[in-house]
Amino acid sequence: MFVLSGFLLFEPGTLSSPTGHFVYTPSLAVINSQNNIPLDQDLEIEFITKGTNNLTIMPSGKMKLIELRCKNITMGKKMEYEDYSCSGNNVLKVKILSENLKINIRFGDMTQPVLNTVP
């Protein structure tokens, strides 16, 4: 049995010629949003971004930003990145300095929280 699947995209109002254009919406997904890392230990937050948008790291509680990586490339130690783009896995590495830490990762207009409660 053979199955053929595919799609063509057409300009609005025409059905005669496909354009090949589509709308791509940037997205954000945090992999490990709940954590229990002890004080003075490193937490690696894994998340995925698709597309290009501004990226902002917003902590509530004490932490030390160690680095942000896109795949295996170090992107820096900033809290804000303009026009950030990484098609793949991102890792935000921080040192835990307070018992209850919440980090909001914002990518464009999407925000996902990451929580760490010290055991």
Phi and psi in degrees as GROMACS dihedral restraints (atoms count N, CA, C in turn):
[ dihedral_restraints ]
;  ai    aj    ak    al  type     phi  dphi    fc
    3     4     5     6     1  -115.4    20    10
    4     5     6     7     1   138.9    20    10
    6     7     8     9     1  -123.7    20    10
    7     8     9    10     1   128.4    20    10
    9    10    11    12     1  -112.8    20    10
   10    11    12    13     1   126.9    20    10
   12    13    14    15     1  -130.8    20    10
   13    14    15    16     1   143.4    20    10
   15    16    17    18     1  -179.7    20    10
   16    17    18    19     1   176.2    20    10
   18    19    20    21     1  -151.9    20    10
   19    20    21    22     1   152.7    20    10
   21    22    23    24     1  -120.0    20    10
   22    23    24    25     1   146.0    20    10
   24    25    26    27     1  -110.7    20    10
   25    26    27    28     1   135.4    20    10
   27    28    29    30     1  -118.2    20    10
   28    29    30    31     1   150.7    20    10
   30    31    32    33     1   -63.3    20    10
   31    32    33    34     1   143.9    20    10
   33    34    35    36     1   -56.7    20    10
   34    35    36    37     1   135.4    20    10
   36    37    38    39     1    87.3    20    10
   37    38    39    40     1    -4.4    20    10
   39    40    41    42     1  -128.0    20    10
   40    41    42    43     1   150.4    20    10
   42    43    44    45     1  -126.4    20    10
   43    44    45    46     1    12.3    20    10
   45    46    47    48     1   -99.9    20    10
   46    47    48    49     1   -28.9    20    10
   48    49    50    51     1  -138.0    20    10
   49    50    51    52     1   123.3    20    10
   51    52    53    54     1   -70.7    20    10
   52    53    54    55     1   145.5    20    10
   54    55    56    57     1   -95.1    20    10
   55    56    57    58     1   -29.3    20    10
   57    58    59    60     1    80.4    20    10
   58    59    60    61     1     1.0    20    10
   60    61    62    63     1   -96.2    20    10
   61    62    63    64     1   146.5    20    10
   63    64    65    66     1  -147.2    20    10
   64    65    66    67     1   161.9    20    10
   66    67    68    69     1   -92.8    20    10
   67    68    69    70     1   126.7    20    10
   69    70    71    72     1  -114.7    20    10
   70    71    72    73     1   122.9    20    10
   72    73    74    75     1  -100.5    20    10
   73    74    75    76     1   124.9    20    10
   75    76    77    78     1   -58.2    20    10
   76    77    78    79     1   149.5    20    10
   78    79    80    81     1  -142.6    20    10
   79    80    81    82     1   163.2    20    10
   81    82    83    84     1  -140.9    20    10
   82    83    84    85     1   134.6    20    10
   84    85    86    87     1  -143.1    20    10
   85    86    87    88     1   122.3    20    10
   87    88    89    90     1   -90.7    20    10
   88    89    90    91     1   131.7    20    10
   90    91    92    93     1   -82.6    20    10
   91    92    93    94     1   -49.6    20    10
   93    94    95    96     1  -115.2    20    10
   94    95    96    97     1    85.3    20    10
   96    97    98    99     1   -87.5    20    10
   97    98    99   100     1   -15.4    20    10
   99   100   101   102     1  -119.4    20    10
  100   101   102   103     1   125.8    20    10
  102   103   104   105     1  -139.4    20    10
  103   104   105   106     1   157.7    20    10
  105   106   107   108     1  -136.3    20    10
  106   107   108   109     1    65.9    20    10
  108   109   110   111     1   -95.3    20    10
  109   110   111   112     1   134.3    20    10
  111   112   113   114     1   -65.7    20    10
  112   113   114   115     1   161.9    20    10
  114   115   116   117     1   -56.0    20    10
  115   116   117   118     1   147.0    20    10
  117   118   119   120     1    63.0    20    10
  118   119   120   121     1    18.0    20    10
  120   121   122   123     1  -109.7    20    10
  121   122   123   124     1   161.2    20    10
  123   124   125   126     1   -89.3    20    10
  124   125   126   127     1   137.4    20    10
  126   127   128   129     1  -112.6    20    10
  127   128   129   130     1   128.7    20    10
  129   130   131   132     1  -107.1    20    10
  130   131   132   133     1   113.6    20    10
  132   133   134   135     1   -95.8    20    10
  133   134   135   136     1   119.9    20    10
  135   136   137   138     1   -99.5    20    10
  136   137   138   139     1   133.6    20    10
  138   139   140   141     1  -150.1    20    10
  139   140   141   142     1   161.9    20    10
  141   142   143   144     1  -121.1    20    10
  142   143   144   145     1   133.8    20    10
  144   145   146   147     1  -120.0    20    10
  145   146   147   148     1   147.4    20    10
  147   148   149   150     1  -128.7    20    10
  148   149   150   151     1   132.0    20    10
  150   151   152   153     1    91.5    20    10
  151   152   153   154     1  -166.8    20    10
  153   154   155   156     1  -123.4    20    10
  154   155   156   157     1   131.2    20    10
  156   157   158   159     1  -165.0    20    10
  157   158   159   160     1   170.9    20    10
  159   160   161   162     1   -75.1    20    10
  160   161   162   163     1   136.4    20    10
  162   163   164   165     1  -114.5    20    10
  163   164   165   166     1   128.8    20    10
  165   166   167   168     1  -131.8    20    10
  166   167   168   169     1   134.3    20    10
  168   169   170   171     1  -104.3    20    10
  169   170   171   172     1   119.7    20    10
  171   172   173   174     1  -124.4    20    10
  172   173   174   175     1    96.7    20    10
  174   175   176   177     1   -84.1    20    10
  175   176   177   178     1   149.3    20    10
  177   178   179   180     1  -127.0    20    10
  178   179   180   181     1   101.5    20    10
  180   181   182   183     1   123.2    20    10
  181   182   183   184     1   174.6    20    10
  183   184   185   186     1   -94.3    20    10
  184   185   186   187     1   134.1    20    10
  186   187   188   189     1  -156.6    20    10
  187   188   189   190     1   163.5    20    10
  189   190   191   192     1  -120.1    20    10
  190   191   192   193     1   122.6    20    10
  192   193   194   195     1   -75.0    20    10
  193   194   195   196     1   122.1    20    10
  195   196   197   198     1   -95.8    20    10
  196   197   198   199     1   -51.3    20    10
  198   199   200   201     1  -171.0    20    10
  199   200   201   202     1   161.8    20    10
  201   202   203   204     1  -120.4    20    10
  202   203   204   205     1   129.8    20    10
  204   205   206   207     1  -120.2    20    10
  205   206   207   208     1   141.8    20    10
  207   208   209   210     1  -111.2    20    10
  208   209   210   211     1   114.4    20    10
  210   211   212   213     1    57.1    20    10
  211   212   213   214     1  -116.1    20    10
  213   214   215   216     1  -112.5    20    10
  214   215   216   217     1    16.7    20    10
  216   217   218   219     1  -102.9    20    10
  217   218   219   220     1   125.9    20    10
  219   220   221   222     1   -73.8    20    10
  220   221   222   223     1   124.5    20    10
  222   223   224   225     1   -93.5    20    10
  223   224   225   226     1   -20.7    20    10
  225   226   227   228     1   137.8    20    10
  226   227   228   229     1  -168.2    20    10
  228   229   230   231     1  -127.4    20    10
  229   230   231   232     1    37.1    20    10
  231   232   233   234     1   -97.7    20    10
  232   233   234   235     1   161.9    20    10
  234   235   236   237     1   -95.4    20    10
  235   236   237   238     1   -14.1    20    10
  237   238   239   240     1  -137.2    20    10
  238   239   240   241     1   136.3    20    10
  240   241   242   243     1  -130.2    20    10
  241   242   243   244     1   123.0    20    10
  243   244   245   246     1   -86.8    20    10
  244   245   246   247     1   137.3    20    10
  246   247   248   249     1    52.6    20    10
  247   248   249   250     1    48.4    20    10
  249   250   251   252     1   -72.6    20    10
  250   251   252   253     1   136.5    20    10
  252   253   254   255     1  -144.2    20    10
  253   254   255   256     1   124.3    20    10
  255   256   257   258     1  -152.0    20    10
  256   257   258   259     1   103.5    20    10
  258   259   260   261     1   -86.7    20    10
  259   260   261   262     1    89.3    20    10
  261   262   263   264     1   154.6    20    10
  262   263   264   265     1  -162.8    20    10
  264   265   266   267     1   -79.9    20    10
  265   266   267   268     1   135.5    20    10
  267   268   269   270     1  -110.1    20    10
  268   269   270   271     1   148.5    20    10
  270   271   272   273     1  -132.9    20    10
  271   272   273   274     1   122.0    20    10
  273   274   275   276     1  -103.0    20    10
  274   275   276   277     1   118.3    20    10
  276   277   278   279     1  -107.2    20    10
  277   278   279   280     1   123.4    20    10
  279   280   281   282     1  -133.2    20    10
  280   281   282   283     1   154.8    20    10
  282   283   284   285     1   -97.8    20    10
  283   284   285   286     1   129.8    20    10
  285   286   287   288     1   -77.7    20    10
  286   287   288   289     1   121.8    20    10
  288   289   290   291     1  -122.2    20    10
  289   290   291   292     1     2.4    20    10
  291   292   293   294     1  -141.4    20    10
  292   293   294   295     1   155.5    20    10
  294   295   296   297     1   -65.9    20    10
  295   296   297   298     1   -37.6    20    10
  297   298   299   300     1  -121.0    20    10
  298   299   300   301     1   113.8    20    10
  300   301   302   303     1  -123.2    20    10
  301   302   303   304     1   132.1    20    10
  303   304   305   306     1  -123.4    20    10
  304   305   306   307     1   129.7    20    10
  306   307   308   309     1  -122.1    20    10
  307   308   309   310     1   121.4    20    10
  309   310   311   312     1   -93.9    20    10
  310   311   312   313     1   124.7    20    10
  312   313   314   315     1  -101.5    20    10
  313   314   315   316     1   120.2    20    10
  315   316   317   318     1  -114.1    20    10
  316   317   318   319     1   127.6    20    10
  318   319   320   321     1  -127.9    20    10
  319   320   321   322     1   101.0    20    10
  321   322   323   324     1    67.3    20    10
  322   323   324   325     1  -122.1    20    10
  324   325   326   327     1  -101.2    20    10
  325   326   327   328     1     9.7    20    10
  327   328   329   330     1  -101.3    20    10
  328   329   330   331     1   135.1    20    10
  330   331   332   333     1  -129.6    20    10
  331   332   333   334     1   133.2    20    10
  333   334   335   336     1  -127.5    20    10
  334   335   336   337     1   130.1    20    10
  336   337   338   339     1   -84.7    20    10
  337   338   339   340     1   149.9    20    10
  339   340   341   342     1  -127.0    20    10
  340   341   342   343     1   128.4    20    10
  342   343   344   345     1  -115.3    20    10
  343   344   345   346     1   141.0    20    10
  345   346   347   348     1  -132.2    20    10
  346   347   348   349     1   125.9    20    10
  348   349   350   351     1  -117.6    20    10
  349   350   351   352     1   121.9    20    10
  351   352   353   354     1   -66.9    20    10
  352   353   354   355     1   130.2    20    10
